C-alpha cells in the first residue's frame, strides 16, 4: 500500500484558535487553496507556503505534515 501525507491543519488551527479565513488572510493564500490542503486534495505544497503556514501557526513542518 502506498504511503500518503496527512495534513494536520485542522488540529493546528484549533490549537491556535484560528479560522481558515484568518489563516488565509495572514499567509495571503486563498481559502480555496487552503481548503484543498486541509482536505488532502492538494497535489503540491511550495516551501514558501509551508514556511508561511508554519510561522502563522507557530509550528514545525513535521507537526503540519505526517507520513502515514
Residue, then its C-alpha position, 0 to 999 in steps of 0.5 A: x500500500x502506498x504511503x500518503x501525507x496527512x495534513x494536520x491543519x485542522x488540529x493546528x488551527x484549533x490549537x491556535x484558535x484560528x479560522x481558515x479565513x484568518x489563516x488565509x488572510x495572514x499567509x495571503x493564500x486563498x481559502x480555496x487553496x487552503x481548503x484543498x490542503x486541509x482536505x488532502x486534495x492538494x497535489x503540491x505544497x511550495x516551501x514558501x507556503x509551508x514556511x508561511x503556514x508554519x510561522x502563522x501557526x507557530x509550528x514545525x513542518x513535521x507537526x503540519x505534515x505526517x507520513x502515514 
